[in-house]
């Protein structure tokens, strides 16, 4: 499935789209978070926070702001430093 369509479905609160995007990006996001916090359990929790934040703010996503992964990357670093 094309990423743009998948992100649009995610913005429409489609749970299958969420699961697909989670499957595509959770390892990368976890790696980013782990590299900051150096604790697997904390990284697991923060990664979940990132995806929850992405879900709640999905309507604000715009491809003009960058690729979906990079927006999630930004959320990742914000969650680690809050």
N, C-alpha and C positions, 0 to 999 in steps of 0.2 A: 504494500500500500504506500502511496506517495506520502511523504512526511507532512507536506502542507495540509493535505486532507485529514490526516491523522490528528494534527494539531487543532484543526478546526473542529473536529469531532470532540476532542478533549475540551476545547473551549465551550462546547455545547453540553458539557458534563456527561459525556458518554463513558461509561465505566470500562467498556472493552478497549476504548482508545487509551484510557489511563493505564490499564494493565499492559497494553502493548508498549507504550512509551516507558513505563516503569521497567519492563523487560529489556528494552533497548539501552537504557541509561543508568540503571541502578548501580551497576558495578563501577562505572566511571565516576559517578557522583560519590559513591562510598569511598573510592580511592582518593578523591580530592579531599573529602572530609577527614579520612583517616590520616592523610599526610599532615593535616593541621593539628589534630587532637591526639594522635598516637595512641588511641585506645579503641579497640574493636567495639566494645559495648556502647560507648558514647557515640562512635561513628555510626553505628546501626540506628540509634535513636535520632541523631541529627539528620541522617539521610532520610528517614521517614518524615521529619519536620520539613525538609526541603520539598518533598513531593506533596505534602499537605499544603504547604504555602503555594506551590505551583498550581495546585487544584483550585484553591480559593482565589488566586489572582489570575486565573487563566484568561479571563476576559480582557485583561490589560496587555496580554502578549500581542506583539506585532512583529512581523518578520523584518520590519524596518529597524527594530531594536537589536536584531541579531538572530542567529539560529537558536532554535529551542534549547539545545544543549547548553549554549553559552548563557542563556537567561537562567537556566537551572544552576549553572556553575556560579553565577553571581549570588543566587539564593544560598548556595552551599557555603560560600565564604561568609555571607551575612549571618547565617545560623551559627557558625563556629565562633564568631567574634561578638556575639550579643551578650 
